[in-house]
């Protein structure tokens, strides 16, 4: 091989490597791609999702994972959530694909992305795009969370992992049975017993026979 041909081949290889690395480099610039490596849901910086909806979304994603459908969810409310790639705002389907390629390891990673304009999925099966398309545009951060909850449930079922979504995000309620009456009146009972004991002691003192003798 001539030196010129070798240089051309080297340039082609370098171009191929750069092209393959471009999506990864872009995804590395956005916060969700980092957060989702460690946890299953990315929440926007602002506006915040309400605590109740966060609990429900975390719960349904956890139930899906236990059922065998491990999905990652990114709620992107504004350009600030996209870091160095704000141009992806409004392109939720493309962003879902980009995010999925970044966080996948060894095999495709089911991914759901939400933006105020709609939802996008990647590696969620043939029915995934149609399922999230029916959810419409959520507009708000809480709307994205509600839509994501519904999407995770439907996507899991479509992939053969139906979920029980009873009491999502709920905490076990401890029923208050009230304080037993014995505990309420215990201090008064103890005081009454103490007074009675003191009275009995004084009575016995006065009734005790004297030590003198009669003449």
C-alpha positions in Angstrom: 0.0 0.0 0.0 1.4 3.4 -1.0 1.9 6.1 1.6 -0.8 8.2 0.0 -3.3 5.3 0.2 -2.3 4.8 3.9 -3.0 8.4 4.7 -6.4 8.3 3.0 -7.3 5.1 4.9 -6.2 6.7 8.2 -8.4 9.8 7.5 -11.4 7.6 6.7 -10.9 5.6 10.0 -10.6 8.8 12.0 -13.8 10.2 10.4 -15.7 7.1 11.2 -14.5 7.2 14.8 -15.5 10.8 15.2 -18.9 10.1 13.6 -19.5 7.3 16.1 -18.4 9.4 19.0 -20.5 12.4 18.2 -23.8 11.2 19.7 -22.0 10.1 22.8 -20.2 13.4 23.2 -23.4 15.3 22.7 -25.2 13.2 25.3 -22.5 13.5 27.8 -23.2 17.3 27.8 -26.7 16.9 29.2 -27.5 16.2 32.9 -30.0 13.4 32.3 -27.4 11.2 30.7 -25.3 11.4 33.8 -28.1 11.1 36.4 -29.7 8.1 34.7 -26.5 6.1 35.0 -27.1 6.0 38.7 -30.9 6.3 39.1 -34.0 5.5 37.1 -35.7 8.9 36.9 -34.4 12.4 36.1 -36.4 15.3 37.4 -36.1 18.9 36.1 -34.3 21.6 38.0 -37.3 24.0 37.6 -40.2 23.9 37.8 -40.2 21.2 40.3 -42.4 18.1 40.1 -44.7 17.9 43.2 -43.6 15.5 45.9 -46.7 13.3 45.5 -46.1 12.8 41.8 -42.4 12.1 42.3 -43.3 9.4 44.8 -45.8 7.9 42.3 -43.4 8.0 39.4 -40.6 6.5 41.4 -42.9 3.8 42.6 -44.2 2.8 39.2 -40.7 2.7 37.7 -39.6 0.6 40.7 -42.5 -1.8 40.2 -41.7 -2.1 36.5 -38.1 -2.9 37.3 -39.1 -5.6 39.7 -41.5 -7.0 37.1 -38.6 -7.3 34.6 -39.1 -4.1 32.6 -36.3 -1.8 33.6 -37.0 1.6 32.1 -35.3 5.0 32.5 -37.3 8.2 32.5 -36.1 11.7 31.8 -38.4 14.7 32.5 -37.0 17.7 30.6 -38.9 20.9 31.5 -36.6 23.5 30.0 -33.4 24.1 28.1 -31.4 24.2 31.3 -32.1 20.4 31.7 -30.3 19.8 28.4 -27.0 21.4 29.4 -24.8 22.0 26.4 -27.4 20.7 23.9 -30.3 23.1 24.4 -31.1 22.7 20.7 -32.7 19.3 21.5 -35.5 21.1 23.3 -38.8 20.3 21.5 -37.3 17.2 19.7 -38.3 14.7 22.3 -38.2 11.6 20.0 -34.7 12.4 18.8 -33.6 13.1 22.3 -35.0 9.8 23.6 -32.9 8.0 21.0 -29.8 10.0 21.8 -30.2 9.5 25.6 -30.8 5.7 25.1 -27.6 5.3 23.2 -25.7 7.1 25.9 -27.0 5.2 28.9 -27.3 1.7 27.3 -24.9 -0.9 28.5 -24.4 -4.2 26.5 -28.0 -4.1 25.4 -30.6 -1.5 24.4 -32.0 0.4 27.4 -35.7 1.1 27.4 -36.0 4.9 27.7 -38.8 7.4 28.1 -38.3 11.1 27.6 -40.8 13.8 28.3 -40.9 17.5 27.3 -43.7 20.1 27.5 -44.3 19.3 23.8 -44.8 15.6 24.2 -43.2 12.2 24.9 -40.6 10.1 23.1 -39.4 6.5 23.6 -36.4 4.4 22.6 -36.0 0.6 22.8 -39.5 0.2 24.3 -40.8 -2.2 21.7 -42.9 -1.8 18.5 -45.8 -0.3 20.4 -43.8 2.3 22.3 -44.1 5.3 19.9 -47.8 4.8 19.5 -48.4 4.5 23.2 -46.7 7.8 24.1 -48.1 9.6 21.1 -51.6 9.2 22.6 -50.5 11.1 25.7 -50.4 14.5 23.9 -48.5 17.5 25.2 -48.2 17.7 29.0 -47.1 21.4 29.1 -46.2 21.4 32.8 -43.7 19.5 34.9 -46.5 17.8 36.9 -48.2 17.0 33.6 -45.0 15.3 32.4 -44.9 13.2 35.5 -48.5 12.2 35.2 -48.0 11.2 31.6 -44.8 9.3 32.4 -46.7 7.3 35.1 -49.3 6.3 32.6 -46.7 5.6 29.9 -44.6 3.3 32.1 -47.6 1.3 33.1 -48.7 0.9 29.4 -45.2 0.3 28.1 -44.6 -2.4 30.7 -47.8 -4.2 29.8 -47.1 -3.9 26.1 -43.8 -5.7 26.7 -45.3 -8.5 28.7 -44.8 -7.1 32.2 -48.3 -6.0 33.5 -48.0 -3.9 36.7 -50.2 -3.7 39.8 -50.5 0.1 40.2 -52.6 0.0 43.3 -51.8 2.8 45.8 -48.9 4.2 43.8 -46.5 6.2 46.0 -48.7 5.4 49.1 -47.3 4.9 52.5 -48.7 2.4 54.9 -51.2 4.2 57.1 -51.1 3.5 60.8 -54.6 3.7 62.2 -54.8 5.8 65.3 -56.8 3.8 67.9 -56.6 6.5 70.6 -55.0 6.4 74.0 -56.4 3.7 76.3 -58.5 5.0 79.1 -56.3 3.3 81.7 -53.3 5.3 80.5 -55.3 8.6 80.6 -56.4 8.1 84.2 -53.3 6.4 85.5 -51.8 9.6 87.0 -55.0 10.3 88.9 -55.2 6.7 90.1 -51.7 6.8 91.4 -52.3 10.1 93.2 -55.5 8.7 94.8 -53.6 5.7 95.9 -50.8 7.8 97.4 -53.4 10.0 99.3 -55.2 6.9 100.6 -51.9 5.3 101.7 -50.9 8.5 103.5 -54.3 8.7 105.3 -54.1 5.1 106.4 -50.6 5.6 107.7 -51.7 8.6 109.8 -54.8 6.8 111.1 -52.7 3.9 112.2 -50.3 6.3 114.0 -53.2 7.8 116.0 -54.7 4.4 116.8 -51.5 2.8 118.0 -51.6 1.9 121.8 -49.4 4.0 124.2 -46.5 2.5 125.9 -47.6 3.5 129.5 -49.2 1.2 132.3 -52.3 1.8 134.4 -52.0 2.3 138.2 
